[in-house]
Amino acid sequence: MAKRPSSPRGMSDPAVHSRARAVAILVALNLGSSPTDLAVAGVRGNVLLACRAGRESERIEGRIGPGPADGLVIDLAPDSQVPVGTSADG
């Protein structure tokens, strides 16, 4: 029988230590042919994924501006307000 590798700090069994928090993701889509600028009070976070290159890790602070035929996936900050039913039309 193979010997189990030793664990750090003298633990008898390997363990995974993590800190969990609730995750809130906002998806902003612009399916139109013109840029959109949405004012969304209380929204703060970082762009995780974008349709267009160069926006990843961009900081979002109350305004979301997807370009034409563009989309953003935003990791909302823990103290950010989660918008419900926001659209460019109001």
PyMOL commands that set and color helices and strands:
alter all, ss='L'
color gray80, all
select helices_A, chain A and resi 8-10
alter helices_A, ss='H'
color red, helices_A
select strands_A, chain A and resi 25-30+38-50+59-64+70-76
alter strands_A, ss='S'
color yellow, strands_A
deselect
rebuild
show_as cartoon
